[in-house]
Protein backbone atom coordinates (compact mmCIF):
# COMPACT_ATOMS: atom_id res chain seq x y z
CA UNK A 1 0.00 0.00 0.00
CA UNK A 2 1.01 3.57 -0.47
CA UNK A 3 1.54 5.97 2.42
CA UNK A 4 -1.71 7.69 1.50
CA UNK A 5 -3.63 4.40 1.51
CA UNK A 6 -2.03 3.44 4.84
CA UNK A 7 -3.13 6.76 6.34
CA UNK A 8 -6.68 6.28 5.07
CA UNK A 9 -6.84 2.77 6.51
CA UNK A 10 -5.46 3.92 9.85
CA UNK A 11 -7.84 6.90 9.97
CA UNK A 12 -10.80 4.62 9.23
CA UNK A 13 -9.72 2.09 11.84
CA UNK A 14 -9.32 4.89 14.39
CA UNK A 15 -12.88 6.07 13.64
CA UNK A 16 -14.11 2.50 14.10
CA UNK A 17 -12.19 2.28 17.39
CA UNK A 18 -13.66 5.55 18.64
CA UNK A 19 -17.23 4.59 17.71
CA UNK A 20 -16.96 1.13 19.27
CA UNK A 21 -15.58 2.60 22.50
CA UNK A 22 -18.47 5.06 22.55
CA UNK A 23 -20.90 2.21 21.97
CA UNK A 24 -19.49 0.26 24.90
CA UNK A 25 -19.87 3.30 27.15
CA UNK A 26 -23.43 3.99 25.99
CA UNK A 27 -24.58 0.38 26.35
CA UNK A 28 -23.09 0.23 29.83
CA UNK A 29 -24.72 3.50 30.83
CA UNK A 30 -28.10 2.41 29.47
CA UNK A 31 -27.83 -0.85 31.43
CA UNK A 32 -27.68 1.23 34.61
CA UNK A 33 -30.82 3.12 33.63
CA UNK A 34 -33.14 0.11 33.23
CA UNK A 35 -35.47 -0.56 36.13
CA UNK A 36 -38.69 -2.36 36.85
CA UNK A 37 -40.14 -5.77 36.13
CA UNK A 38 -38.22 -7.68 33.46
CA UNK A 39 -35.06 -5.63 34.01
CA UNK A 40 -32.60 -8.54 34.16
CA UNK A 41 -32.86 -9.79 30.54
CA UNK A 42 -32.67 -6.25 29.19
CA UNK A 43 -29.61 -5.44 31.30
CA UNK A 44 -28.01 -8.72 30.23
CA UNK A 45 -28.57 -7.87 26.54
CA UNK A 46 -27.11 -4.37 26.98
CA UNK A 47 -24.07 -5.77 28.79
CA UNK A 48 -23.56 -8.30 25.97
CA UNK A 49 -23.67 -5.47 23.45
CA UNK A 50 -21.10 -3.51 25.47
CA UNK A 51 -18.82 -6.55 25.52
CA UNK A 52 -19.20 -6.99 21.76
CA UNK A 53 -18.35 -3.32 21.20
CA UNK A 54 -15.21 -3.71 23.32
CA UNK A 55 -14.23 -6.79 21.30
CA UNK A 56 -14.58 -4.76 18.10
CA UNK A 57 -12.59 -1.89 19.63
CA UNK A 58 -9.80 -4.27 20.63
CA UNK A 59 -9.68 -5.75 17.13
CA UNK A 60 -9.48 -2.30 15.50
CA UNK A 61 -6.82 -1.20 17.99
CA UNK A 62 -4.75 -4.30 17.26
CA UNK A 63 -4.96 -3.65 13.52
CA UNK A 64 -3.83 -0.05 14.00
CA UNK A 65 -0.89 -1.21 16.11
CA UNK A 66 0.05 -3.84 13.52
CA UNK A 67 0.19 -1.08 10.92
CA UNK A 68 2.73 0.74 13.08
CA UNK A 69 0.41 3.54 14.20
CA UNK A 70 -0.98 4.61 17.57
CA UNK A 71 -4.63 3.90 18.40
CA UNK A 72 -6.72 6.97 19.09
CA UNK A 73 -7.51 7.94 22.68
CA UNK A 74 -10.67 9.76 21.59
CA UNK A 75 -14.15 8.43 22.10
CA UNK A 76 -16.64 9.00 19.27
PDB file of N, CA, C and O in Angstrom:
ATOM      1  N   UNK A   1       0.835  -1.190   0.000  1.00  0.00           N
ATOM      2  CA  UNK A   1       0.000   0.000   0.000  1.00  0.00           C
ATOM      3  C   UNK A   1       0.873   1.244   0.000  1.00  0.00           C
ATOM      4  O   UNK A   1       2.025   1.223   0.433  1.00  0.00           O
ATOM      5  N   UNK A   2       0.308   2.296  -0.484  1.00  0.00           N
ATOM      6  CA  UNK A   2       1.012   3.575  -0.467  1.00  0.00           C
ATOM      7  C   UNK A   2       0.845   4.227   0.903  1.00  0.00           C
ATOM      8  O   UNK A   2       0.010   3.818   1.709  1.00  0.00           O
ATOM      9  N   UNK A   3       1.654   5.241   1.142  1.00  0.00           N
ATOM     10  CA  UNK A   3       1.543   5.971   2.418  1.00  0.00           C
ATOM     11  C   UNK A   3       0.159   6.579   2.571  1.00  0.00           C
ATOM     12  O   UNK A   3      -0.406   6.602   3.665  1.00  0.00           O
ATOM     13  N   UNK A   4      -0.383   7.072   1.456  1.00  0.00           N
ATOM     14  CA  UNK A   4      -1.712   7.693   1.502  1.00  0.00           C
ATOM     15  C   UNK A   4      -2.778   6.648   1.836  1.00  0.00           C
ATOM     16  O   UNK A   4      -3.680   6.907   2.633  1.00  0.00           O
ATOM     17  N   UNK A   5      -2.669   5.474   1.226  1.00  0.00           N
ATOM     18  CA  UNK A   5      -3.629   4.401   1.511  1.00  0.00           C
ATOM     19  C   UNK A   5      -3.492   3.939   2.960  1.00  0.00           C
ATOM     20  O   UNK A   5      -4.493   3.699   3.636  1.00  0.00           O
ATOM     21  N   UNK A   6      -2.251   3.814   3.438  1.00  0.00           N
ATOM     22  CA  UNK A   6      -2.025   3.443   4.841  1.00  0.00           C
ATOM     23  C   UNK A   6      -2.699   4.446   5.775  1.00  0.00           C
ATOM     24  O   UNK A   6      -3.360   4.059   6.738  1.00  0.00           O
ATOM     25  N   UNK A   7      -2.528   5.718   5.488  1.00  0.00           N
ATOM     26  CA  UNK A   7      -3.126   6.763   6.337  1.00  0.00           C
ATOM     27  C   UNK A   7      -4.648   6.658   6.324  1.00  0.00           C
ATOM     28  O   UNK A   7      -5.290   6.802   7.365  1.00  0.00           O
ATOM     29  N   UNK A   8      -5.226   6.408   5.156  1.00  0.00           N
ATOM     30  CA  UNK A   8      -6.683   6.280   5.068  1.00  0.00           C
ATOM     31  C   UNK A   8      -7.175   5.075   5.861  1.00  0.00           C
ATOM     32  O   UNK A   8      -8.192   5.153   6.551  1.00  0.00           O
ATOM     33  N   UNK A   9      -6.458   3.969   5.763  1.00  0.00           N
ATOM     34  CA  UNK A   9      -6.842   2.770   6.507  1.00  0.00           C
ATOM     35  C   UNK A   9      -6.738   3.033   8.006  1.00  0.00           C
ATOM     36  O   UNK A   9      -7.647   2.688   8.760  1.00  0.00           O
ATOM     37  N   UNK A  10      -5.660   3.629   8.432  1.00  0.00           N
ATOM     38  CA  UNK A  10      -5.460   3.923   9.854  1.00  0.00           C
ATOM     39  C   UNK A  10      -6.517   4.910  10.353  1.00  0.00           C
ATOM     40  O   UNK A  10      -7.065   4.729  11.441  1.00  0.00           O
ATOM     41  N   UNK A  11      -6.805   5.940   9.576  1.00  0.00           N
ATOM     42  CA  UNK A  11      -7.839   6.903   9.970  1.00  0.00           C
ATOM     43  C   UNK A  11      -9.202   6.221  10.107  1.00  0.00           C
ATOM     44  O   UNK A  11      -9.947   6.498  11.047  1.00  0.00           O
ATOM     45  N   UNK A  12      -9.523   5.338   9.176  1.00  0.00           N
ATOM     46  CA  UNK A  12     -10.801   4.624   9.231  1.00  0.00           C
ATOM     47  C   UNK A  12     -10.847   3.696  10.443  1.00  0.00           C
ATOM     48  O   UNK A  12     -11.849   3.651  11.157  1.00  0.00           O
ATOM     49  N   UNK A  13      -9.772   2.965  10.672  1.00  0.00           N
ATOM     50  CA  UNK A  13      -9.724   2.088  11.841  1.00  0.00           C
ATOM     51  C   UNK A  13      -9.825   2.885  13.142  1.00  0.00           C
ATOM     52  O   UNK A  13     -10.463   2.432  14.092  1.00  0.00           O
ATOM     53  N   UNK A  14      -9.210   4.052  13.197  1.00  0.00           N
ATOM     54  CA  UNK A  14      -9.323   4.894  14.392  1.00  0.00           C
ATOM     55  C   UNK A  14     -10.758   5.371  14.594  1.00  0.00           C
ATOM     56  O   UNK A  14     -11.222   5.450  15.731  1.00  0.00           O
ATOM     57  N   UNK A  15     -11.467   5.690  13.516  1.00  0.00           N
ATOM     58  CA  UNK A  15     -12.880   6.075  13.639  1.00  0.00           C
ATOM     59  C   UNK A  15     -13.708   4.901  14.154  1.00  0.00           C
ATOM     60  O   UNK A  15     -14.583   5.072  15.002  1.00  0.00           O
ATOM     61  N   UNK A  16     -13.420   3.700  13.630  1.00  0.00           N
ATOM     62  CA  UNK A  16     -14.111   2.498  14.105  1.00  0.00           C
ATOM     63  C   UNK A  16     -13.834   2.309  15.594  1.00  0.00           C
ATOM     64  O   UNK A  16     -14.758   2.073  16.373  1.00  0.00           O
ATOM     65  N   UNK A  17     -12.577   2.412  15.988  1.00  0.00           N
ATOM     66  CA  UNK A  17     -12.193   2.276  17.394  1.00  0.00           C
ATOM     67  C   UNK A  17     -12.957   3.264  18.263  1.00  0.00           C
ATOM     68  O   UNK A  17     -13.526   2.880  19.285  1.00  0.00           O
ATOM     69  N   UNK A  18     -12.975   4.513  17.870  1.00  0.00           N
ATOM     70  CA  UNK A  18     -13.660   5.553  18.644  1.00  0.00           C
ATOM     71  C   UNK A  18     -15.154   5.279  18.773  1.00  0.00           C
ATOM     72  O   UNK A  18     -15.724   5.451  19.851  1.00  0.00           O
ATOM     73  N   UNK A  19     -15.791   4.854  17.681  1.00  0.00           N
ATOM     74  CA  UNK A  19     -17.229   4.585  17.713  1.00  0.00           C
ATOM     75  C   UNK A  19     -17.554   3.356  18.561  1.00  0.00           C
ATOM     76  O   UNK A  19     -18.547   3.346  19.288  1.00  0.00           O
ATOM     77  N   UNK A  20     -16.726   2.333  18.469  1.00  0.00           N
ATOM     78  CA  UNK A  20     -16.965   1.128  19.265  1.00  0.00           C
ATOM     79  C   UNK A  20     -16.767   1.408  20.753  1.00  0.00           C
ATOM     80  O   UNK A  20     -17.518   0.895  21.582  1.00  0.00           O
ATOM     81  N   UNK A  21     -15.763   2.216  21.099  1.00  0.00           N
ATOM     82  CA  UNK A  21     -15.581   2.598  22.500  1.00  0.00           C
ATOM     83  C   UNK A  21     -16.786   3.389  23.002  1.00  0.00           C
ATOM     84  O   UNK A  21     -17.252   3.180  24.122  1.00  0.00           O
ATOM     85  N   UNK A  22     -17.282   4.290  22.173  1.00  0.00           N
ATOM     86  CA  UNK A  22     -18.467   5.063  22.550  1.00  0.00           C
ATOM     87  C   UNK A  22     -19.666   4.142  22.729  1.00  0.00           C
ATOM     88  O   UNK A  22     -20.457   4.318  23.655  1.00  0.00           O
ATOM     89  N   UNK A  23     -19.799   3.169  21.851  1.00  0.00           N
ATOM     90  CA  UNK A  23     -20.903   2.214  21.968  1.00  0.00           C
ATOM     91  C   UNK A  23     -20.840   1.451  23.271  1.00  0.00           C
ATOM     92  O   UNK A  23     -21.860   1.270  23.936  1.00  0.00           O
ATOM     93  N   UNK A  24     -19.644   0.998  23.647  1.00  0.00           N
ATOM     94  CA  UNK A  24     -19.492   0.262  24.904  1.00  0.00           C
ATOM     95  C   UNK A  24     -19.900   1.124  26.095  1.00  0.00           C
ATOM     96  O   UNK A  24     -20.557   0.647  27.021  1.00  0.00           O
ATOM     97  N   UNK A  25     -19.511   2.384  26.063  1.00  0.00           N
ATOM     98  CA  UNK A  25     -19.870   3.300  27.152  1.00  0.00           C
ATOM     99  C   UNK A  25     -21.380   3.524  27.192  1.00  0.00           C
ATOM    100  O   UNK A  25     -21.986   3.487  28.263  1.00  0.00           O
ATOM    101  N   UNK A  26     -21.983   3.753  26.037  1.00  0.00           N
ATOM    102  CA  UNK A  26     -23.429   3.988  25.994  1.00  0.00           C
ATOM    103  C   UNK A  26     -24.216   2.769  26.449  1.00  0.00           C
ATOM    104  O   UNK A  26     -25.130   2.890  27.264  1.00  0.00           O
ATOM    105  N   UNK A  27     -23.870   1.594  25.929  1.00  0.00           N
ATOM    106  CA  UNK A  27     -24.584   0.384  26.353  1.00  0.00           C
ATOM    107  C   UNK A  27     -24.461   0.170  27.855  1.00  0.00           C
ATOM    108  O   UNK A  27     -25.436  -0.194  28.512  1.00  0.00           O
ATOM    109  N   UNK A  28     -23.277   0.392  28.399  1.00  0.00           N
ATOM    110  CA  UNK A  28     -23.086   0.227  29.833  1.00  0.00           C
ATOM    111  C   UNK A  28     -23.929   1.227  30.610  1.00  0.00           C
ATOM    112  O   UNK A  28     -24.581   0.873  31.592  1.00  0.00           O
ATOM    113  N   UNK A  29     -23.912   2.468  30.166  1.00  0.00           N
ATOM    114  CA  UNK A  29     -24.717   3.503  30.831  1.00  0.00           C
ATOM    115  C   UNK A  29     -26.204   3.150  30.778  1.00  0.00           C
ATOM    116  O   UNK A  29     -26.905   3.244  31.786  1.00  0.00           O
ATOM    117  N   UNK A  30     -26.679   2.744  29.603  1.00  0.00           N
ATOM    118  CA  UNK A  30     -28.097   2.405  29.469  1.00  0.00           C
ATOM    119  C   UNK A  30     -28.465   1.227  30.360  1.00  0.00           C
ATOM    120  O   UNK A  30     -29.585   1.161  30.868  1.00  0.00           O
ATOM    121  N   UNK A  31     -27.526   0.288  30.557  1.00  0.00           N
ATOM    122  CA  UNK A  31     -27.830  -0.853  31.426  1.00  0.00           C
ATOM    123  C   UNK A  31     -28.078  -0.406  32.864  1.00  0.00           C
ATOM    124  O   UNK A  31     -28.826  -1.055  33.595  1.00  0.00           O
ATOM    125  N   UNK A  32     -27.459   0.690  33.268  1.00  0.00           N
ATOM    126  CA  UNK A  32     -27.680   1.227  34.615  1.00  0.00           C
ATOM    127  C   UNK A  32     -29.046   1.898  34.736  1.00  0.00           C
ATOM    128  O   UNK A  32     -29.590   2.015  35.834  1.00  0.00           O
ATOM    129  N   UNK A  33     -29.592   2.335  33.614  1.00  0.00           N
ATOM    130  CA  UNK A  33     -30.822   3.122  33.629  1.00  0.00           C
ATOM    131  C   UNK A  33     -32.093   2.275  33.611  1.00  0.00           C
ATOM    132  O   UNK A  33     -33.185   2.797  33.838  1.00  0.00           O
ATOM    133  N   UNK A  34     -31.965   0.983  33.346  1.00  0.00           N
ATOM    134  CA  UNK A  34     -33.141   0.115  33.234  1.00  0.00           C
ATOM    135  C   UNK A  34     -33.616  -0.272  34.631  1.00  0.00           C
ATOM    136  O   UNK A  34     -32.819  -0.651  35.489  1.00  0.00           O
ATOM    137  N   UNK A  35     -34.905  -0.173  34.841  1.00  0.00           N
ATOM    138  CA  UNK A  35     -35.465  -0.563  36.126  1.00  0.00           C
ATOM    139  C   UNK A  35     -36.840  -1.181  35.889  1.00  0.00           C
ATOM    140  O   UNK A  35     -37.409  -1.083  34.802  1.00  0.00           O
ATOM    141  N   UNK A  36     -37.348  -1.808  36.920  1.00  0.00           N
ATOM    142  CA  UNK A  36     -38.687  -2.365  36.850  1.00  0.00           C
ATOM    143  C   UNK A  36     -38.703  -3.856  36.547  1.00  0.00           C
ATOM    144  O   UNK A  36     -37.666  -4.513  36.457  1.00  0.00           O
ATOM    145  N   UNK A  37     -39.916  -4.358  36.395  1.00  0.00           N
ATOM    146  CA  UNK A  37     -40.138  -5.774  36.126  1.00  0.00           C
ATOM    147  C   UNK A  37     -39.513  -6.139  34.771  1.00  0.00           C
ATOM    148  O   UNK A  37     -39.655  -5.395  33.801  1.00  0.00           O
ATOM    149  N   UNK A  38     -38.841  -7.251  34.711  1.00  0.00           N
ATOM    150  CA  UNK A  38     -38.222  -7.684  33.460  1.00  0.00           C
ATOM    151  C   UNK A  38     -36.893  -7.015  33.179  1.00  0.00           C
ATOM    152  O   UNK A  38     -36.400  -7.079  32.052  1.00  0.00           O
ATOM    153  N   UNK A  39     -36.305  -6.380  34.166  1.00  0.00           N
ATOM    154  CA  UNK A  39     -35.058  -5.633  34.007  1.00  0.00           C
ATOM    155  C   UNK A  39     -33.878  -6.526  33.641  1.00  0.00           C
ATOM    156  O   UNK A  39     -33.060  -6.159  32.796  1.00  0.00           O
ATOM    157  N   UNK A  40     -33.787  -7.689  34.268  1.00  0.00           N
ATOM    158  CA  UNK A  40     -32.599  -8.536  34.158  1.00  0.00           C
ATOM    159  C   UNK A  40     -32.287  -8.928  32.708  1.00  0.00           C
ATOM    160  O   UNK A  40     -31.135  -8.778  32.301  1.00  0.00           O
ATOM    161  N   UNK A  41     -33.233  -9.418  31.908  1.00  0.00           N
ATOM    162  CA  UNK A  41     -32.862  -9.792  30.538  1.00  0.00           C
ATOM    163  C   UNK A  41     -32.447  -8.592  29.678  1.00  0.00           C
ATOM    164  O   UNK A  41     -31.610  -8.720  28.785  1.00  0.00           O
ATOM    165  N   UNK A  42     -33.028  -7.451  29.951  1.00  0.00           N
ATOM    166  CA  UNK A  42     -32.667  -6.253  29.186  1.00  0.00           C
ATOM    167  C   UNK A  42     -31.253  -5.812  29.554  1.00  0.00           C
ATOM    168  O   UNK A  42     -30.453  -5.487  28.677  1.00  0.00           O
ATOM    169  N   UNK A  43     -30.950  -5.803  30.830  1.00  0.00           N
ATOM    170  CA  UNK A  43     -29.606  -5.442  31.296  1.00  0.00           C
ATOM    171  C   UNK A  43     -28.587  -6.419  30.734  1.00  0.00           C
ATOM    172  O   UNK A  43     -27.517  -6.015  30.280  1.00  0.00           O
ATOM    173  N   UNK A  44     -28.917  -7.702  30.765  1.00  0.00           N
ATOM    174  CA  UNK A  44     -28.008  -8.719  30.231  1.00  0.00           C
ATOM    175  C   UNK A  44     -27.715  -8.458  28.756  1.00  0.00           C
ATOM    176  O   UNK A  44     -26.562  -8.536  28.333  1.00  0.00           O
ATOM    177  N   UNK A  45     -28.749  -8.147  27.967  1.00  0.00           N
ATOM    178  CA  UNK A  45     -28.565  -7.867  26.543  1.00  0.00           C
ATOM    179  C   UNK A  45     -27.681  -6.635  26.348  1.00  0.00           C
ATOM    180  O   UNK A  45     -26.775  -6.654  25.515  1.00  0.00           O
ATOM    181  N   UNK A  46     -27.928  -5.579  27.095  1.00  0.00           N
ATOM    182  CA  UNK A  46     -27.113  -4.367  26.982  1.00  0.00           C
ATOM    183  C   UNK A  46     -25.662  -4.645  27.353  1.00  0.00           C
ATOM    184  O   UNK A  46     -24.749  -4.146  26.696  1.00  0.00           O
ATOM    185  N   UNK A  47     -25.440  -5.436  28.400  1.00  0.00           N
ATOM    186  CA  UNK A  47     -24.072  -5.774  28.791  1.00  0.00           C
ATOM    187  C   UNK A  47     -23.377  -6.613  27.719  1.00  0.00           C
ATOM    188  O   UNK A  47     -22.179  -6.452  27.484  1.00  0.00           O
ATOM    189  N   UNK A  48     -24.122  -7.503  27.071  1.00  0.00           N
ATOM    190  CA  UNK A  48     -23.555  -8.300  25.974  1.00  0.00           C
ATOM    191  C   UNK A  48     -23.154  -7.396  24.802  1.00  0.00           C
ATOM    192  O   UNK A  48     -22.119  -7.603  24.169  1.00  0.00           O
ATOM    193  N   UNK A  49     -23.980  -6.405  24.531  1.00  0.00           N
ATOM    194  CA  UNK A  49     -23.668  -5.466  23.455  1.00  0.00           C
ATOM    195  C   UNK A  49     -22.422  -4.652  23.786  1.00  0.00           C
ATOM    196  O   UNK A  49     -21.595  -4.390  22.913  1.00  0.00           O
ATOM    197  N   UNK A  50     -22.292  -4.254  25.044  1.00  0.00           N
ATOM    198  CA  UNK A  50     -21.102  -3.512  25.473  1.00  0.00           C
ATOM    199  C   UNK A  50     -19.848  -4.367  25.315  1.00  0.00           C
ATOM    200  O   UNK A  50     -18.806  -3.877  24.879  1.00  0.00           O
ATOM    201  N   UNK A  51     -19.950  -5.641  25.670  1.00  0.00           N
ATOM    202  CA  UNK A  51     -18.816  -6.555  25.521  1.00  0.00           C
ATOM    203  C   UNK A  51     -18.447  -6.720  24.049  1.00  0.00           C
ATOM    204  O   UNK A  51     -17.269  -6.719  23.693  1.00  0.00           O
ATOM    205  N   UNK A  52     -19.456  -6.861  23.202  1.00  0.00           N
ATOM    206  CA  UNK A  52     -19.197  -6.995  21.762  1.00  0.00           C
ATOM    207  C   UNK A  52     -18.533  -5.736  21.202  1.00  0.00           C
ATOM    208  O   UNK A  52     -17.619  -5.830  20.382  1.00  0.00           O
ATOM    209  N   UNK A  53     -18.985  -4.563  21.639  1.00  0.00           N
ATOM    210  CA  UNK A  53     -18.353  -3.318  21.197  1.00  0.00           C
ATOM    211  C   UNK A  53     -16.893  -3.256  21.627  1.00  0.00           C
ATOM    212  O   UNK A  53     -16.037  -2.817  20.859  1.00  0.00           O
ATOM    213  N   UNK A  54     -16.604  -3.697  22.855  1.00  0.00           N
ATOM    214  CA  UNK A  54     -15.214  -3.714  23.318  1.00  0.00           C
ATOM    215  C   UNK A  54     -14.367  -4.693  22.512  1.00  0.00           C
ATOM    216  O   UNK A  54     -13.200  -4.422  22.227  1.00  0.00           O
ATOM    217  N   UNK A  55     -14.956  -5.832  22.145  1.00  0.00           N
ATOM    218  CA  UNK A  55     -14.233  -6.793  21.297  1.00  0.00           C
ATOM    219  C   UNK A  55     -13.875  -6.164  19.953  1.00  0.00           C
ATOM    220  O   UNK A  55     -12.764  -6.334  19.452  1.00  0.00           O
ATOM    221  N   UNK A  56     -14.833  -5.436  19.379  1.00  0.00           N
ATOM    222  CA  UNK A  56     -14.577  -4.762  18.100  1.00  0.00           C
ATOM    223  C   UNK A  56     -13.512  -3.683  18.263  1.00  0.00           C
ATOM    224  O   UNK A  56     -12.645  -3.528  17.402  1.00  0.00           O
ATOM    225  N   UNK A  57     -13.575  -2.936  19.366  1.00  0.00           N
ATOM    226  CA  UNK A  57     -12.586  -1.887  19.628  1.00  0.00           C
ATOM    227  C   UNK A  57     -11.192  -2.491  19.762  1.00  0.00           C
ATOM    228  O   UNK A  57     -10.220  -1.956  19.228  1.00  0.00           O
ATOM    229  N   UNK A  58     -11.103  -3.604  20.477  1.00  0.00           N
ATOM    230  CA  UNK A  58      -9.800  -4.269  20.632  1.00  0.00           C
ATOM    231  C   UNK A  58      -9.249  -4.718  19.283  1.00  0.00           C
ATOM    232  O   UNK A  58      -8.060  -4.555  19.008  1.00  0.00           O
ATOM    233  N   UNK A  59     -10.115  -5.283  18.444  1.00  0.00           N
ATOM    234  CA  UNK A  59      -9.682  -5.751  17.130  1.00  0.00           C
ATOM    235  C   UNK A  59      -9.176  -4.586  16.281  1.00  0.00           C
ATOM    236  O   UNK A  59      -8.130  -4.696  15.642  1.00  0.00           O
ATOM    237  N   UNK A  60      -9.906  -3.479  16.270  1.00  0.00           N
ATOM    238  CA  UNK A  60      -9.485  -2.303  15.500  1.00  0.00           C
ATOM    239  C   UNK A  60      -8.171  -1.754  16.052  1.00  0.00           C
ATOM    240  O   UNK A  60      -7.278  -1.394  15.286  1.00  0.00           O
ATOM    241  N   UNK A  61      -8.052  -1.690  17.371  1.00  0.00           N
ATOM    242  CA  UNK A  61      -6.818  -1.201  17.995  1.00  0.00           C
ATOM    243  C   UNK A  61      -5.623  -2.070  17.650  1.00  0.00           C
ATOM    244  O   UNK A  61      -4.530  -1.559  17.404  1.00  0.00           O
ATOM    245  N   UNK A  62      -5.822  -3.381  17.632  1.00  0.00           N
ATOM    246  CA  UNK A  62      -4.748  -4.298  17.261  1.00  0.00           C
ATOM    247  C   UNK A  62      -4.319  -4.083  15.809  1.00  0.00           C
ATOM    248  O   UNK A  62      -3.128  -4.100  15.497  1.00  0.00           O
ATOM    249  N   UNK A  63      -5.288  -3.883  14.934  1.00  0.00           N
ATOM    250  CA  UNK A  63      -4.960  -3.649  13.519  1.00  0.00           C
ATOM    251  C   UNK A  63      -4.155  -2.366  13.347  1.00  0.00           C
ATOM    252  O   UNK A  63      -3.201  -2.320  12.571  1.00  0.00           O
ATOM    253  N   UNK A  64      -4.548  -1.329  14.076  1.00  0.00           N
ATOM    254  CA  UNK A  64      -3.832  -0.052  14.004  1.00  0.00           C
ATOM    255  C   UNK A  64      -2.392  -0.242  14.478  1.00  0.00           C
ATOM    256  O   UNK A  64      -1.456   0.256  13.853  1.00  0.00           O
ATOM    257  N   UNK A  65      -2.223  -0.956  15.575  1.00  0.00           N
ATOM    258  CA  UNK A  65      -0.889  -1.214  16.106  1.00  0.00           C
ATOM    259  C   UNK A  65      -0.056  -2.020  15.120  1.00  0.00           C
ATOM    260  O   UNK A  65       1.128  -1.739  14.932  1.00  0.00           O
ATOM    261  N   UNK A  66      -0.662  -3.016  14.493  1.00  0.00           N
ATOM    262  CA  UNK A  66       0.050  -3.835  13.515  1.00  0.00           C
ATOM    263  C   UNK A  66       0.517  -3.027  12.311  1.00  0.00           C
ATOM    264  O   UNK A  66       1.503  -3.373  11.660  1.00  0.00           O
ATOM    265  N   UNK A  67      -0.202  -1.951  12.025  1.00  0.00           N
ATOM    266  CA  UNK A  67       0.190  -1.078  10.917  1.00  0.00           C
ATOM    267  C   UNK A  67       1.248  -0.059  11.342  1.00  0.00           C
ATOM    268  O   UNK A  67       1.670   0.777  10.543  1.00  0.00           O
ATOM    269  N   UNK A  68       1.669  -0.135  12.600  1.00  0.00           N
ATOM    270  CA  UNK A  68       2.726   0.741  13.082  1.00  0.00           C
ATOM    271  C   UNK A  68       2.261   2.110  13.533  1.00  0.00           C
ATOM    272  O   UNK A  68       3.067   3.031  13.665  1.00  0.00           O
ATOM    273  N   UNK A  69       0.958   2.251  13.772  1.00  0.00           N
ATOM    274  CA  UNK A  69       0.406   3.539  14.197  1.00  0.00           C
ATOM    275  C   UNK A  69      -0.056   3.438  15.654  1.00  0.00           C
ATOM    276  O   UNK A  69      -0.007   2.368  16.261  1.00  0.00           O
ATOM    277  N   UNK A  70      -0.499   4.555  16.194  1.00  0.00           N
ATOM    278  CA  UNK A  70      -0.978   4.605  17.567  1.00  0.00           C
ATOM    279  C   UNK A  70      -2.496   4.697  17.568  1.00  0.00           C
ATOM    280  O   UNK A  70      -3.056   5.575  16.911  1.00  0.00           O
ATOM    281  N   UNK A  71      -3.176   3.810  18.292  1.00  0.00           N
ATOM    282  CA  UNK A  71      -4.633   3.903  18.396  1.00  0.00           C
ATOM    283  C   UNK A  71      -5.067   5.208  19.051  1.00  0.00           C
ATOM    284  O   UNK A  71      -4.408   5.724  19.954  1.00  0.00           O
ATOM    285  N   UNK A  72      -6.173   5.717  18.582  1.00  0.00           N
ATOM    286  CA  UNK A  72      -6.720   6.975  19.092  1.00  0.00           C
ATOM    287  C   UNK A  72      -7.162   6.821  20.549  1.00  0.00           C
ATOM    288  O   UNK A  72      -7.627   5.760  20.964  1.00  0.00           O
ATOM    289  N   UNK A  73      -7.008   7.893  21.305  1.00  0.00           N
ATOM    290  CA  UNK A  73      -7.513   7.941  22.678  1.00  0.00           C
ATOM    291  C   UNK A  73      -8.896   8.595  22.740  1.00  0.00           C
ATOM    292  O   UNK A  73      -9.513   8.654  23.803  1.00  0.00           O
ATOM    293  N   UNK A  74      -9.366   9.076  21.616  1.00  0.00           N
ATOM    294  CA  UNK A  74     -10.666   9.761  21.588  1.00  0.00           C
ATOM    295  C   UNK A  74     -11.793   8.756  21.668  1.00  0.00           C
ATOM    296  O   UNK A  74     -11.619   7.575  21.368  1.00  0.00           O
ATOM    297  N   UNK A  75     -12.948   9.241  22.075  1.00  0.00           N
ATOM    298  CA  UNK A  75     -14.153   8.427  22.098  1.00  0.00           C
ATOM    299  C   UNK A  75     -15.193   9.137  21.245  1.00  0.00           C
ATOM    300  O   UNK A  75     -15.498  10.309  21.466  1.00  0.00           O
ATOM    301  N   UNK A  76     -15.731   8.420  20.271  1.00  0.00           N
ATOM    302  CA  UNK A  76     -16.642   8.999  19.273  1.00  0.00           C
ATOM    303  C   UNK A  76     -17.922   9.512  19.876  1.00  0.00           C
ATOM    304  O   UNK A  76     -18.780  10.025  19.158  1.00  0.00           O
TER     305      UNK A  76
END
